[in-house]
Amino acid sequence: MTGDSTVTSPFEPAGVRLGVVRGISYGLFSPPGEFVPQARALGAGLIRAYLFWSQAEPGPGRYDWGTVDRLLEQLDGSEEIWLTVCSSSPWATRQATDFLPPSPARDQGAYGEFVRRLVTHCGGRVRYWQCDNEPSNTGLLWAGTAAEYVTQLKTFYRAVKDADPAAAVVLGGCGYDVLSSEPGSEPRRFFSHLARDGRDFFDLFSVHLYGDLASVPGYLDDARQIMRAHGYVKPLLAGELAGPQPFEFPAAMAVVQQAFTAAFTGAEVPGQSTSELTERVSLDTPEHRAMDSLYARMSELPPELAMFLDGCPEELEARRQRIQCRQIVQRTMLALAARVRRTAYWNLAPEAPGPADHRQMMSLLIGKLPLMDYGGRELTVRHPAAGTFALLARQLAGATAVTRRELAGHPSLRAFEVTRDGRGPLLVLWDQRDTFHGEDEPPAEVRWPCPAPAATLTDAFGETWPVKAEDGALPLRVGATPLFAEPAPTATSAG
């Protein structure tokens, strides 16, 4: 972390805002519906959404602002908007598609004009503009080289700044493919190239915090090191964070890799346009065969994998939901303690109304992460994780600083002190344990120093109870589930 404290930037966010990502598409697979009020009701102060070039400029010089306007009309000015702009086009890019993967523009001038018109149309209501997403995930999320991405980033940056100098440009997200790989890997070399040659063409560096919970602080250090290796460090955003996912569990991933290796051996990489994805739903594809093989033997699978399948036993689904609730708090607090001031949970809701295709691998990896679901055509259904997100947003309202603390004799304790503007301090803590089995262990007895006579405790599931201090300390029973402790005002502070 050497040198990070001296980093200053006019674009570094002030205070703390928790956010959500709408998904990887908006208005692409169904008419653009209402979602910002629902996100606001959960306490999200940051909204991240996607827009594809194909949506806003379906033909050369022919603009359609319907999807953009549907988003803008939902804003009330209290939220910050982050728009990830993907250069996917049937006519303007090297690889013709309306969805994935985005690829280099055939004409950088045409691309720049599109971006300028888009930013101008939004009239300063979008705070963060991002040039594509996870470009190191080549073949799926970027069909080009690192050098080609930098060329497009330069065009994007100049267009955004021409239209709205106050807006911040975000580098395409540094994802799990980078952060989980070894030094010298191709994804790391890709991002090193971006950090070196694109350093003057972005304001904020986005990190995606998936995978092993214990690795989150190291991932943030790695992201800063990617920039530091080229002589600078810019502010970090957590553009995505969520869990659990199968790759957090070695036993689960061993089975998944075996199933998909068998199914995809010799198969061509499928296309990802909206028409191709729709057509594949009814086909017998290698992906469907792999997923069918998992569903056919659900009862034999490791429970760490079976809990991600639709229709798994109720007790497994309930356990997965509890893990998800815990991780909303845990990943967020670990990020905030590392000087990240904006986080965006992946994700708010499914891409479109209607039944999901559980025979897609992405359904296995991220299908159960949404906070909400559709009730008919409207987002009205809240999952348990939505309650935890809203609780965390309330607890962190007014937060200006998060500091990690340690307690002698408790090496596995994760504790964070939160300073809140206009409110008393907050303590957030849990005992770091095995993700799946940790809740089965008895809680640890902890005495946390506290000058207050008492405190109110609330766990990540919303249960609340009082605790009295004893000899200047709060007697706490801390397990795998995060606790929020709010000390009662002392006579001095109350006066």
Steps between C-alpha positions, in 0.01 A plus 500: 500500500808725498423837345123451473424754771654779290287432195264784419259531213219742423296195404552301822151452647418662833328309776362149453230385260377146454371418156359229280553389142181463300650212302697459181220637283217748532224514242677249277310177570172667599358854499688725744304488822506672835780406740658817643222565759532139617876537536457831683252336739774253597730789588713491186662839444683384188337339197711328234339403170615387156433651160605349168592704193246291310220639718573870464620511138339209314614639165763750386398843625157373607452540874240346728502637854202300623695273737717786630199723561316220681793482741536876543131555573529276807765715667423748777850646531586331829682210335830479314477332158771283353452404136710223346503559125572189293620542142278229355349579160373301201641762262772709669740252658736231377289219643137558411270443798235684699612348832827317564787520450566870438790562263705787355314759296568494127519879513619666821351827380153345480548344843606831653202677347264238645652541848488883482136496396414251776673698774351827373153346493533399867565864592731446797271252674750213467793527742710203383561388142667164440660380178383139466535241776768244594687537168760245612221239479570474129265317269202554728515860624751649255590379152828682456849552638618710792646754258168525317317554827738785591438661160126487562542618859680813376214576261245435776681720753532796265136476394374485860715794610397706197134454586519503883837599654366434853422136428743224601625233259532149642743244363339172392461278807793299632332166559545162660686377192778749584500499877480122547777427248872465561751779437594506133168355385345632180216684682754673725718595203187637332420730791861602541489617137184700573651654812816596313365634170160616621607677818401847373163390371305393809424647841390199706605133507218246543562170681264201510503323835399138455661178618642407839393755759840495668659611171307827472759723673775343288300557183476871579872515572565326167285752314699787646824320424403471132497879488788552744727296275464783248555780748153604615190394691148620426190451719331160500131420462350157566300478178371154590500290814293199599504147629478216550590343167611146415864594446528586870477127572769264361275194531231673294733624228664161454162355400405801283827491309468128438143534370574793269827360371320183393217694337707762316788288371525574127205741505513846342468811717136610455398851397348741751267724300143533627368291210759226552431483873125480440543226242721287725239481777321217317809325360696206637829684549816388683418753771153352546640147510749597769232663712262207445768265629525701822123511551470127432725424798413788731460271803855368449669837461698670776256721690729798426403453133144369528389818681553699178257285298133588462278271704772398747383381845345778708760475775779549247327798342450657844868450580605659170275797572658546844848489345392759242370732771823470697713568196314818409621643829842335499611591147372854538678560832828354374484730197411811702782433747741504203398856406243404239214748525259365237379142478251347257338168587452252216212508435159651556280266295483256208554649155135468398164375631408138449648164594879478501685241293657288773686300233747785448832494680450866598188393685720272710759772561284808560135397466425519873684825573224755417349691790158515336281320248201570284144463616345482155655786300603716797789476747309440821651186655775548759730211585649472852823658372306816414411539866866471599605750234240749626610440860866560410409818310313632804784416735758669277294810423723800560816289516817701435772253602536127566798373699594139559583411862660198667446347841776311679429130531249492215696464172193390300289796614417753230405832659436842346431835660281734295496877542162645403415862439232619740469158662681301762776251415427151373688175553466218244655164581495128427718194547660391173417133447444241232243649262271196488548333841597797717148571620492156666780590741427655841554877528820645643482689831632851439538800730513816292620817677215751521457810721123497451278329759321289240457438130239382255598198293352413163606200295518482121154339490339794684456350849563763770573475874665709775825425683635667816866587543698330776814665638541722196444230239211352302466125554430368151441156353635525148456237231497484121213749471601870509378708793435874506562653843378852569616628841244693699588869542704573811402782732782711354414436137129546565563837664 
